Amino acid sequence: MNVVLRSVLVIVVALPLFGQSEVAPEPVARPAPEARPIRSAVELQYYRFGNFFQAREGEPERNVTALGAAYRAAWTRPGNSPDLYGRLSVLRYSGGASETSYTGTVGLSKYASVHWYDVYVERTENGYAFEIDETRASASIIALSGHYSYGITRDWRVGTDVYLDWTRFDVDTGGLENDYASIGFDVRYRGFGDMIQPRLGYVSGQRDSRNGAENATDRYWFVELRTEPTDNVDLRLRYRDRTRDYENVSRVDDRSQWTLRAMIKQNERISWAATYSTEDIDSSLPGRDFDRSTAYVAVIYGF
């Protein structure tokens, strides 16, 4: 990792307002706290992974489904004190694609009129690593993620995101154990009201593998349009253009991704969430191109 990136990461991580899946967190302003300080929710999930093992063009592809469940709890504290939250989840892949995966998350956040911040640490057992050598292998992953943003005016907000993860595989992968770090910046505009809320950002990161063969820098820009036509509907469409440059070989990958997200509140207790993303990977090396997709649907019961 270059000296500048390491310096910036040290500075930001040291801040109490600690601020990329690949996917960095995407915080959303939360509604005013309810009277009860502790709120919980259970979630039932369905996933479908297209080209799960990332077969290259012309090779047979395998689609994999997964069923999951999650429990979330949040303790809302008044004033300037941060809210505390935690999450436990389990995910089971079809067809013996993996052992059952478990994830635990703890974090703190606050969304005020001027300052937003959200930081969490997460550990996954029997998870899948997506980013190394175009293969997927069961792994233990620890992630640390944070976001901070500042409201410059009523309509404009600027923010920064930091993401780090440490991936260790359950089997011998020939030194593909790796660490990743990224930092990003974004700007949001709300002057059009709830019907159109654009967001634009840029992220730069680096992944270092133990054997050095998969060391790579990556950078991407994204643009997102969010709309809330009613109080019960939240829709988002995002385009991301990502470039990965491998350090030890003459190889550059261009990765374009479209993601559509929807959140629908059926009533005070029940909500529905859905996401669909598709990604096209074009490599400078012949025979390395492939496509992949992910679909997700969940029903959430809050209490």
KETORMI-389277 format. One record per residue (C-alpha): residue number from 0; chain; x, y, z. Coordinates in steps of 0.2 Angstrom, whole numbers, plus 2048, in hexadecimal, padded with zeros to 3 digits. Example, Ala and Ser with C-alpha at 12.3 -4.5 7.8 and 13.67 -1.06 7.14 Angstrom:
BEGIN
R,resi,chain,c1,c2,c3
R,0,A,83E,7EA,827
R,1,A,844,7FB,824
This chain:
BEGIN
R,resi,chain,c1,c2,c3
R,0,A,800,800,800
R,1,A,807,811,7FC
R,2,A,80D,81D,809
R,3,A,7FF,82A,806
R,4,A,7F1,81D,808
R,5,A,7F9,816,818
R,6,A,7FA,827,81F
R,7,A,7E8,82C,81B
R,8,A,7E2,81B,822
R,9,A,7EB,81D,832
R,10,A,7E4,82F,835
R,11,A,7D2,82A,831
R,12,A,7D2,81A,83B
R,13,A,7D9,824,84A
R,14,A,7CA,82F,84A
R,15,A,7BC,82B,855
R,16,A,7B0,82F,846
R,17,A,7B7,820,83C
R,18,A,7B1,821,82B
R,19,A,7AF,7FB,7FC
R,20,A,7A7,7E5,7F8
R,21,A,7AE,7E8,7F6
R,22,A,7A1,7F1,7FC
R,23,A,7A4,7FF,808
R,24,A,796,804,814
R,25,A,788,80F,80D
R,26,A,780,818,81C
R,27,A,76F,81F,81B
R,28,A,767,82D,826
R,29,A,75C,824,833
R,30,A,74B,82A,839
R,31,A,749,832,84A
R,32,A,74B,825,858
R,33,A,73B,81D,85E
R,34,A,737,81E,871
R,35,A,73E,80D,875
R,36,A,751,80E,875
R,37,A,754,7FC,86F
R,38,A,74E,7F6,85F
R,39,A,750,7E4,857
R,40,A,74C,7DC,846
R,41,A,74D,7CB,83E
R,42,A,751,7C8,82C
R,43,A,74E,7B9,820
R,44,A,759,7BA,811
R,45,A,75A,7B2,800
R,46,A,769,7B3,7F4
R,47,A,76D,7AE,7E3
R,48,A,77F,7AF,7DC
R,49,A,781,7AE,7CA
R,50,A,791,7A7,7C4
R,51,A,796,7A3,7D6
R,52,A,7A7,79C,7D3
R,53,A,7AB,7AA,7C6
R,54,A,7AD,79F,7B7
R,55,A,7B5,7A7,7A8
R,56,A,7AC,7AA,798
R,57,A,7A9,79A,78F
R,58,A,7AB,78F,79F
R,59,A,79C,787,7A7
R,60,A,794,793,7B4
R,61,A,78C,78E,7C5
R,62,A,77F,797,7CD
R,63,A,77D,796,7E0
R,64,A,76E,79A,7EC
R,65,A,770,79E,7FE
R,66,A,763,7A0,80D
R,67,A,767,7AB,81C
R,68,A,761,7B2,82C
R,69,A,766,7C1,836
R,70,A,763,7C9,847
R,71,A,766,7DB,84A
R,72,A,765,7E6,859
R,73,A,768,7F9,85B
R,74,A,769,803,86B
R,75,A,764,815,867
R,76,A,76C,822,873
R,77,A,767,834,874
R,78,A,771,844,871
R,79,A,782,842,86A
R,80,A,785,831,871
R,81,A,788,824,863
R,82,A,77B,816,860
R,83,A,781,804,862
R,84,A,77C,7F6,857
R,85,A,780,7E4,854
R,86,A,77C,7D6,848
R,87,A,77D,7C3,847
R,88,A,77A,7BA,836
R,89,A,77B,7A9,82F
R,90,A,77B,7A4,81D
R,91,A,77A,793,815
R,92,A,77F,790,802
R,93,A,776,783,7F7
R,94,A,77E,774,7F0
R,95,A,78C,772,7FC
R,96,A,794,782,7F6
R,97,A,79A,786,807
R,98,A,798,782,819
R,99,A,78C,78D,823
R,100,A,793,79F,824
R,101,A,791,7A9,834
R,102,A,794,7BC,836
R,103,A,794,7C7,845
R,104,A,794,7DA,845
R,105,A,795,7E8,852
R,106,A,796,7FA,84F
R,107,A,791,80C,854
R,108,A,789,81A,84A
R,109,A,781,82B,84B
R,110,A,777,834,83E
R,111,A,775,846,843
R,112,A,770,856,838
R,113,A,783,85A,835
R,114,A,78D,84B,83A
R,115,A,78B,839,834
R,116,A,796,82B,839
R,117,A,795,818,83A
R,118,A,7A3,80C,83E
R,119,A,7A2,7F9,840
R,120,A,7AD,7E9,842
R,121,A,7A7,7D9,83A
R,122,A,7AD,7C7,83A
R,123,A,7A8,7B9,82F
R,124,A,7AB,7A7,830
R,125,A,7AA,79B,821
R,126,A,7A7,7AA,816
R,127,A,7AC,7AB,804
R,128,A,7BA,7B6,7FD
R,129,A,7B5,7BE,7EC
R,130,A,7C5,7C7,7E7
R,131,A,7D4,7BC,7E6
R,132,A,7D9,7B3,7D6
R,133,A,7C7,7B2,7D0
R,134,A,7C3,7A4,7DB
R,135,A,7B8,7A2,7EB
R,136,A,7BE,799,7FA
R,137,A,7B7,798,80B
R,138,A,7C0,7A4,817
R,139,A,7C0,7AD,827
R,140,A,7BE,7C0,824
R,141,A,7C0,7CE,831
R,142,A,7BA,7DF,82A
R,143,A,7BB,7F1,832
R,144,A,7B1,7FE,829
R,145,A,7AC,810,82D
R,146,A,7A4,81F,825
R,147,A,7A3,832,82A
R,148,A,79B,840,821
R,149,A,798,852,824
R,150,A,789,85C,81E
R,151,A,790,86C,816
R,152,A,77F,873,813
R,153,A,76D,86D,814
R,154,A,76F,865,803
R,155,A,782,861,801
R,156,A,78B,853,80B
R,157,A,79D,84D,809
R,158,A,7A3,83D,811
R,159,A,7B1,830,812
R,160,A,7B2,81D,814
R,161,A,7BF,812,81A
R,162,A,7BF,7FF,818
R,163,A,7CB,7F2,81D
R,164,A,7CA,7DF,81D
R,165,A,7D6,7D0,821
R,166,A,7D2,7C0,818
R,167,A,7D9,7AF,81E
R,168,A,7D3,79F,815
R,169,A,7CE,78F,81D
R,170,A,7D9,784,811
R,171,A,7EA,786,80A
R,172,A,7E8,792,7FB
R,173,A,7FB,795,7F7
R,174,A,7FD,7A5,800
R,175,A,7ED,7AE,7FA
R,176,A,7E9,7B4,80C
R,177,A,7E7,7C7,80A
R,178,A,7E4,7D8,811
R,179,A,7DA,7E6,80A
R,180,A,7D9,7F9,80D
R,181,A,7CF,807,805
R,182,A,7CA,818,807
R,183,A,7BD,822,7FE
R,184,A,7B4,833,7FD
R,185,A,7A2,837,7F7
R,186,A,797,846,7F5
R,187,A,784,846,7F7
R,188,A,777,852,7F1
R,189,A,765,854,7F7
R,190,A,75F,864,7EF
R,191,A,753,85B,7E4
R,192,A,749,854,7F3
R,193,A,745,842,7F6
R,194,A,741,83D,7E4
R,195,A,754,83F,7DE
R,196,A,763,83E,7E9
R,197,A,773,83C,7E0
R,198,A,783,836,7E7
R,199,A,795,835,7DF
R,200,A,7A4,82D,7E6
R,201,A,7B6,827,7E4
R,202,A,7BF,818,7ED
R,203,A,7D1,813,7EC
R,204,A,7D8,803,7F4
R,205,A,7E6,7F6,7F4
R,206,A,7E5,7E3,7F7
R,207,A,7F5,7DA,7FD
R,208,A,7F7,7C7,7FD
R,209,A,803,7BD,807
R,210,A,80C,7B6,7F7
R,211,A,80B,7C7,7EE
R,212,A,805,7BF,7DE
R,213,A,7F3,7C7,7E0
R,214,A,7F9,7D8,7E7
R,215,A,7EE,7E5,7DE
R,216,A,7E8,7F7,7DF
R,217,A,7D6,7FB,7DB
R,218,A,7CD,80B,7D9
R,219,A,7BB,80F,7D4
R,220,A,7AF,81D,7D2
R,221,A,79C,81B,7D4
R,222,A,78C,825,7D2
R,223,A,77C,821,7DB
R,224,A,76A,828,7D9
R,225,A,75F,825,7E8
R,226,A,74C,829,7E8
R,227,A,73F,828,7F6
R,228,A,72E,82B,7ED
R,229,A,725,827,7FD
R,230,A,72A,825,80F
R,231,A,729,812,80D
R,232,A,733,810,7FD
R,233,A,746,812,7FB
R,234,A,74E,80E,7EA
R,235,A,760,810,7E5
R,236,A,769,80D,7D4
R,237,A,77C,80D,7D4
R,238,A,789,80C,7C7
R,239,A,79B,808,7CB
R,240,A,7AA,808,7C0
R,241,A,7B9,7FF,7C8
R,242,A,7CB,7FB,7C2
R,243,A,7D7,7EF,7CA
R,244,A,7E9,7F0,7C5
R,245,A,7F4,7E1,7CA
R,246,A,806,7E5,7D0
R,247,A,810,7D6,7CC
R,248,A,808,7D2,7BA
R,249,A,803,7DD,7AB
R,250,A,7F1,7DB,7AF
R,251,A,7E3,7E8,7B1
R,252,A,7D0,7E3,7B4
R,253,A,7C2,7EF,7B0
R,254,A,7B2,7EB,7BA
R,255,A,7A2,7F4,7B7
R,256,A,793,7F1,7C3
R,257,A,781,7F5,7C4
R,258,A,777,7F4,7D4
R,259,A,765,7F7,7D8
R,260,A,75F,7F7,7EA
R,261,A,74D,7F9,7F1
R,262,A,746,7FA,802
R,263,A,734,7F9,805
R,264,A,72B,7FC,816
R,265,A,71B,7F2,816
R,266,A,715,7F7,827
R,267,A,71D,7FC,838
R,268,A,724,7EB,83B
R,269,A,727,7E3,829
R,270,A,733,7E9,81C
R,271,A,73A,7E2,80C
R,272,A,74B,7E4,805
R,273,A,752,7DF,7F4
R,274,A,763,7E1,7EA
R,275,A,768,7DC,7D9
R,276,A,77A,7DF,7D2
R,277,A,782,7DA,7C2
R,278,A,795,7DC,7BF
R,279,A,79F,7DA,7AF
R,280,A,7B2,7D6,7B0
R,281,A,7BD,7DA,7A2
R,282,A,7D0,7D5,7A4
R,283,A,7DF,7DB,799
R,284,A,7E4,7C8,79A
R,285,A,7DC,7BD,78D
R,286,A,7CF,7B0,795
R,287,A,7CD,7BA,7A5
R,288,A,7BC,7C2,7A2
R,289,A,7AC,7BD,7AB
R,290,A,79C,7C3,7B1
R,291,A,793,7C1,7C2
R,292,A,783,7C6,7CA
R,293,A,77B,7C6,7DC
R,294,A,768,7C7,7E0
R,295,A,762,7C9,7F2
R,296,A,751,7CA,7FA
R,297,A,74C,7CB,80C
R,298,A,73D,7CE,817
R,299,A,741,7D7,828
R,300,A,736,7D7,837
R,301,A,73A,7E5,844
R,302,A,735,7E5,856
